[in-house]
Amino acid sequence: MDQYATGFSAAAAIARKSVKEGAPAAEAYRAFLKTGDSDDPIELLRIAGVDMDKPLAVAEGLAMFAELAQEFDALTR
């Protein structure tokens, strides 16, 4: 379960960063993808601009989940 939550938080942080920053975030993400599995995943995520050692990445995941829950609620009314 922890890996799923961590993965979701990292993906949410990358997605939100891409929307906010555009091309620079996309380039950082491409650089991250090029690394393959050459290092510890937490270290590699820093290349994409996501620091899983700080609460912001998890907060981004929680924010995205809350937004999706609100959208779902609005659609089901």
C-alpha positions as CSV (number, residue, x, y, z in Angstrom):
1,M,0.0,0.0,0.0
2,D,2.8,2.4,0.8
3,Q,4.3,2.0,-2.6
4,Y,1.0,2.8,-4.3
5,A,0.5,5.9,-2.1
6,T,4.1,7.0,-2.8
7,G,3.8,6.4,-6.5
8,F,0.5,8.3,-6.7
9,S,1.9,11.2,-4.7
10,A,5.0,11.4,-7.0
11,A,2.8,11.2,-10.2
12,A,0.5,13.8,-8.9
13,A,3.3,16.1,-8.0
14,I,4.9,15.6,-11.5
15,A,1.5,16.2,-13.2
16,R,0.7,19.4,-11.2
17,K,4.3,20.7,-11.8
18,S,3.9,20.1,-15.5
19,V,0.6,22.0,-15.6
20,K,2.0,24.9,-13.6
21,E,5.5,25.2,-15.2
22,G,5.0,23.9,-18.7
23,A,8.1,23.2,-20.8
24,P,10.7,23.3,-18.0
25,A,8.8,20.7,-16.0
26,A,8.3,18.6,-19.1
27,E,12.1,18.7,-19.8
28,A,12.8,17.7,-16.2
29,Y,10.4,14.8,-16.5
30,R,12.1,13.7,-19.8
31,A,15.5,13.8,-18.0
32,F,14.0,11.7,-15.2
33,L,12.6,9.1,-17.7
34,K,16.0,8.8,-19.4
35,T,17.6,7.7,-16.1
36,G,15.9,4.3,-16.1
37,D,16.5,2.6,-12.8
38,S,20.1,3.9,-12.5
39,D,19.7,5.0,-8.9
40,D,17.4,5.0,-5.9
41,P,13.8,6.1,-7.0
42,I,13.7,8.9,-4.4
43,E,16.9,10.3,-5.8
44,L,15.7,10.0,-9.4
45,L,12.4,11.8,-8.7
46,R,14.5,14.8,-7.6
47,I,15.6,15.0,-11.3
48,A,11.9,15.5,-12.2
49,G,11.7,18.2,-9.5
50,V,9.9,16.1,-6.9
51,D,11.4,15.7,-3.5
52,M,9.6,12.9,-1.7
53,D,11.6,13.7,1.5
54,K,9.5,16.9,1.8
55,P,5.8,17.1,2.6
56,L,4.9,19.0,-0.6
57,A,4.9,15.9,-2.8
58,V,2.4,14.1,-0.5
59,A,0.4,17.3,-0.2
60,E,0.2,17.5,-4.0
61,G,-1.2,14.0,-4.1
62,L,-3.7,14.7,-1.4
63,A,-4.8,17.9,-3.2
64,M,-5.3,16.0,-6.4
65,F,-7.3,13.3,-4.7
66,A,-9.5,15.9,-3.0
67,E,-10.1,17.6,-6.4
68,L,-11.0,14.3,-8.0
69,A,-13.4,13.5,-5.1
70,Q,-15.1,16.8,-5.5
71,E,-15.5,16.3,-9.3
72,F,-16.9,12.8,-8.7
73,D,-19.4,14.2,-6.1
74,A,-20.5,17.0,-8.5
75,L,-21.0,14.4,-11.3
76,T,-23.1,12.1,-9.2
77,R,-25.6,14.6,-7.9
